[in-house]
Structures are given as structure tokens and as C-alpha cells.
Amino acid sequence: MNKMILLFDEFIMKAIVMTESILDSDYRESAKLEEFTQNRERLLSVIDQISQQIEWETISIDDRSELNRKIEYIKNLDLKLLSQLNEHKEEVKKEIEQTFKQKENIKGYNLSDVK
């Protein structure tokens, strides 16, 4: 394998590790989620730049298929992450609705009648 392929593989592995770690985290930590998003965006940008410098025709089929397998794994992790984030979004939405309803219920109380 040439140097660029090794570098490409290294960054792909970093993306896998990063995505797996966020899957196991608490999504309520918005700062951590924001940091993950920014770092991931930069990492994918670097991966894209590296891939543009590789002459893919010169890479063996075995190496290409191994890299493709890792990329597919990242795609599957992304689908799982999106699913978990959508579930979290729905939970937050329900909490907001519940808080709003409780606020509206409290507004209806006339505290001047309480002795």
C-alpha cells in the first residue's frame, strides 16, 4: 500500500472510532454533540482531500474492497446515529410540550382564592 492509502485508511478508522464513541454517549450533552459534529465535518473533509489525491486505478482490488467495506460500515453507523438522534429529538419535543402544558395549567390557577 502506498502512503496516501495508509493515511486514508487511518482517517477512515478515526471516523469509525469517533462515530462509535458518540453512539454510546448521552445526547443531552449538547456541547459534546456539537464538538463531535464539528470534528467529524473536518475529518470527512480531510478524508475527501486525501481521496482526491489517490490514483485509485493503481490500488489493488483487495485494498479497495477493504476500504469500501470500512466506508459502508461508517454509513451503517451513520444510519444508526441518525435513528438515535431522531429518537432523542422526539423525547426533547415531548418534554417541551409537557413543560408548555404545565405552564399553561399553572396560568389557569387563581391564587387569590386560596386561604
N, C-alpha and C positions, 0 to 999 in steps of 0.2 A: 504494500500500500504506500502511496506517496504521502508526503507531508500534509497536503491540503485535505486529503481524505481522512487522515488521522485527526486533524483538527476539527473537521466536520463531524466526525463520529464523537469526539469529545464533547462538543457543544450539544449534540443531539442527546447524549447521555445526561448532560446538565439539565436540559429541558425536561427530560423524563423524571429525574430526581426532584426537580423543583415542582413539577405538577403533582407528583405523588405526595409530596410533603404538604401541599396546600389542600389536597383532598382529605387529609386527616386532621385538618385544623378547624378551629371554631370560626365560622364566618361572621360572628358578631364583632370580631376584632377587625374593624374596617380599615385601620391603618395597615395591618398586616396584609389584608387583601389588596389594598391599593399598592403597597410596595411590591407584592407578587406580580400584579398586573404590569406595573412599570418595568420591573426587571425582566419579566417574560417578553415583553414587547421588544426591549433592547436585545435580548438573547436571540429571538427569532430574526431580528434584523441582521445580526451578525451571521447567523446561520445562512440567511439568504445571500449575503455578500460573499461568504465562503463558497457557497454552491455555484455562484456565477463564475467563480474563478477556476472551477474544476472542469477538466476536459472529460466529461462522462463517458465518451466513446472509448477512452483508454483504460477505463476501470473494468476489472473483471466482473463477470455476471454474478458470481458468488458474493462479491463485496457489495455490488449494487443491490442485490436482493436482501442482504443483511441490513443495509441502511434503509431500504424500503420497509422492511419488517419493523424496524425501530420507529420509523415515521408513522406507520399505521398504528403502532402501539400508542404513540403520542395522540393521534387522532381519537383513539378509543378513550384515552384518559380525558381528553377534552370533552367528549360527549358525556362522560360520567360527571365531570366538573360542572358542565352546563346544567345537567339534571339536578345536581345538588344545589347549585346557585338558584335555580328556579324554585326549588322547594323552600330554600331559605327566604327568597323573595315573597313567596306566598305566606310564610309564617310571619314575616315582618308586616305584610299587608294586613293580616288578620289582627295582629297586635295593635296596629294603628287604628283600625276600625273599632276594635274593642275599647281602646282608650277614648276615642271620639264619642262613642255611645255613652260611656261612663261620664264623660264631661257634660254631655247633653242632659243626662239624667240628673246630675247634680244641679244643673242650672234650674231645673224644674222645682226644686225644693224651696219652700217658703220658710225660711228660718225665723221669721218674726212670729210665727205661730207656736214655736217651741218654747215651753216654760221651763 
